[in-house]
Every structure is written in C-alpha cells, then in structure tokens.
C-alpha cells in the first residue's frame, strides 16, 4: 500500500473500495433520477368569456434589390454599404434605412442615407426620404436604427481644401419622424473633432 507524501493530496490515493463506493453512488443517483420525474406542464384553459389574441404577423422590411436609388454613378454601380430596419413612423410596418454610395474604383465616394418603404401589396420598395445627400461629401459610420430613430456618425470636411481621404470633422446625427418629415438633431454625446 502506498500513501501520499503530501497530506493535502491524500485523497488522490485510490483504493478499490473507494471506486466501488463511487460507482454505487453514481448508479444510485442515475436510478433515482429515472424514477423521480417532474410533472408535466399543463396550461389552464382560458376562463369563460376571455378572448385570446394571436401575435401580430411579422412584416418583412423592404429589400434593397431593385430599388432605384437617386445616385448619379455614371458607369459604376450603386453599393449598399450598410442597412438597418425598424418601424420609424409607428405604423407597424418596418422601414429599411440604407447607407449607399457609388462603387468608385479609387478614392472615398461620399455616402448617402435613404429611407425605403414598401406599401402593402406593392411589388417594389421605394425611396421616401434622403437623410444624407451625397453632395454633402460625408462618410457615414456607427449607423443604427433603434427605438424609432436613425443614428449615425458623419465624417466630413471643414473646408473644400481638405482632401477626400482625410475627413477632419466628426458629427453625430439623429433623425426621427415627426409625422410629416424626418427631423435631424445632434445626440447629447456627439462632438466634433
């Protein structure tokens, strides 16, 4: 018989009786767990006169394929850089907000931000609002749609002398529908660089 030289590790000295006791205990737990089972869950029927309401059907947000974006790209295509969906006007149908630009082979093309909607029964989505016009020479980052609002960080230029590669102004922007138009504001945490 061999004993551990270190008292803290004495429990690592395995004996046959130890293994038999462990196997018996495990077998007992397994046997007991197969006999004792939780009761099955039962839903109570609705009380008399109570109406049950089914969940509203989910409406898919408008897709970006087949949309005529108001970008003048010449021979190159329009690229959808980012998109996010959410119900911006509270009508129960989601809108899709898209960050798009021309697929320029060189340089940093300016971004545009468009809101797409698709009416019930319509075959194609359409652009209903422009939040950022590409003529403003902005690049859109940190873009999201949450709680009925569109937020983004806009990178721009302090003067026309600043090269397109190196925007030197950073501004936060938030757009929210007021019932007739998207109103732009600056989020509290936004700041310029």
C-alpha positions in Angstrom: 0.0 0.0 0.0 1.3 3.4 -1.0 0.5 6.6 0.9 0.8 10.2 -0.4 3.8 12.1 0.8 1.8 15.3 0.8 -1.1 15.2 3.2 -3.2 17.6 1.0 -3.1 15.1 -1.8 -4.0 12.1 0.3 -7.4 11.9 -1.4 -5.7 11.0 -4.7 -4.6 7.6 -3.4 -7.3 5.5 -4.9 -8.3 2.1 -3.4 -10.6 -0.5 -4.8 -13.2 0.2 -2.0 -13.2 3.9 -3.0 -14.0 3.1 -6.7 -16.8 0.6 -5.7 -18.4 3.2 -3.4 -18.2 5.9 -6.1 -19.7 3.6 -8.7 -22.5 2.6 -6.3 -23.3 6.3 -5.5 -23.4 7.2 -9.2 -25.6 4.3 -10.0 -28.0 5.2 -7.2 -28.3 8.8 -8.4 -29.0 7.7 -12.0 -31.6 5.1 -10.8 -33.3 7.7 -8.6 -33.4 10.3 -11.3 -35.1 7.9 -13.7 -37.9 7.2 -11.1 -38.4 10.8 -9.9 -39.5 13.0 -12.8 -41.1 16.4 -12.7 -44.8 16.6 -13.5 -45.8 17.6 -17.0 -46.8 21.2 -17.5 -50.4 21.8 -18.2 -51.9 25.1 -19.5 -55.1 26.1 -17.9 -57.8 26.7 -20.4 -58.9 30.4 -20.8 -61.7 31.4 -18.5 -65.2 31.6 -20.0 -65.7 34.8 -21.9 -62.0 35.5 -22.2 -60.7 36.2 -25.7 -57.3 35.0 -26.8 -55.2 37.2 -29.0 -52.7 35.8 -31.5 -49.4 37.5 -32.1 -49.3 40.1 -34.9 -47.9 38.7 -38.1 -44.4 39.8 -38.8 -43.9 42.1 -41.9 -40.6 41.8 -43.6 -38.7 45.1 -44.0 -38.2 46.3 -47.6 -35.4 44.7 -49.5 -32.7 46.8 -51.3 -32.7 44.8 -54.5 -34.4 46.5 -57.4 -34.5 49.9 -55.8 -33.8 53.0 -57.9 -31.5 55.0 -55.6 -31.2 58.7 -56.6 -27.4 58.5 -57.0 -25.7 59.6 -60.2 -22.9 57.0 -60.5 -22.2 57.1 -64.3 -20.9 53.7 -65.5 -20.4 52.2 -62.0 -23.0 50.6 -59.8 -24.5 51.7 -56.5 -23.2 49.8 -53.5 -25.3 49.3 -50.4 -22.7 49.7 -47.6 -25.0 49.2 -44.6 -28.6 48.8 -43.9 -30.9 48.5 -40.9 -34.6 48.1 -40.4 -37.1 49.4 -37.9 -40.6 51.0 -37.6 -39.8 54.7 -37.9 -43.3 56.1 -38.3 -45.2 53.8 -35.8 -47.5 52.2 -38.4 -46.5 48.6 -37.6 -44.6 48.2 -40.9 -40.8 48.4 -40.8 -38.8 50.7 -43.0 -35.3 50.0 -44.2 -32.6 52.6 -43.9 -29.7 52.3 -46.3 -26.2 53.8 -46.5 -25.2 53.7 -50.1 -22.5 55.2 -52.4 -21.2 54.8 -56.0 -18.7 51.9 -56.4 -15.8 54.2 -57.3 -12.6 52.3 -58.3 -10.5 54.9 -56.4 -10.9 57.4 -53.6 -13.6 57.6 -51.0 -17.0 58.2 -52.6 -19.4 60.2 -50.4 -22.3 58.3 -48.7 -26.0 58.8 -49.0 -28.6 57.7 -46.4 -32.1 56.8 -47.7 -35.2 55.5 -46.1 -37.1 52.8 -48.0 -40.7 51.7 -47.5 -42.9 49.2 -49.2 -46.7 49.6 -49.1 -48.9 46.6 -48.6 -49.4 44.9 -51.9 -46.6 46.9 -53.6 -44.2 44.9 -55.7 -41.1 47.0 -55.1 -39.8 49.2 -52.3 -39.2 52.9 -52.9 -37.1 55.7 -51.5 -39.3 58.0 -49.4 -36.6 60.2 -47.8 -33.0 61.3 -48.1 -31.3 61.8 -44.8 -27.8 62.4 -46.1 -27.3 63.7 -49.6 -24.0 62.6 -51.4 -23.5 66.3 -52.4 -22.6 66.9 -48.7 -19.4 64.9 -49.1 -20.0 62.8 -45.9 -18.9 59.3 -44.9 -21.3 57.5 -42.6 -20.1 55.4 -39.7 -21.6 53.9 -36.4 -25.0 53.6 -38.2 -28.1 52.1 -36.5 -31.9 52.1 -36.2 -33.3 51.9 -32.7 -36.4 52.9 -30.9 -37.9 54.6 -34.0 -34.8 56.7 -34.7 -31.8 56.6 -37.1 -28.4 57.5 -35.6 -25.1 57.8 -37.3 -21.7 59.4 -37.0 -20.9 61.6 -40.0 -17.3 62.3 -41.1 -16.9 65.4 -43.2 -14.6 68.3 -44.1 -14.1 71.7 -42.6 -13.2 73.3 -46.0 -13.1 72.2 -49.6 -9.3 72.2 -49.4 -9.3 69.1 -47.1 -8.5 66.0 -49.2 -11.2 63.3 -49.6 -9.0 60.8 -47.9 -8.8 62.6 -44.6 -12.1 63.9 -43.2 -11.4 66.3 -40.3 -14.9 66.9 -38.9 -16.9 64.2 -36.9 -20.5 64.9 -36.1 -23.2 62.8 -34.5 -26.7 62.8 -36.1 -30.1 61.5 -35.2 -33.2 61.5 -37.3 -36.7 61.0 -36.1 -40.1 61.1 -37.8 -42.4 63.8 -36.5 -45.5 62.8 -38.5 -44.6 64.7 -41.7 -40.8 64.7 -42.0 -37.6 63.4 -40.6 -36.1 65.9 -38.2 -32.4 65.9 -37.6 -30.9 66.6 -34.3 -27.5 66.1 -32.6 -27.4 63.4 -29.9 -26.2 64.6 -26.5 -23.0 62.5 -26.6 -22.0 63.8 -30.1 -18.9 66.0 -30.6 -16.7 67.3 -33.3 -13.0 66.5 -33.8 
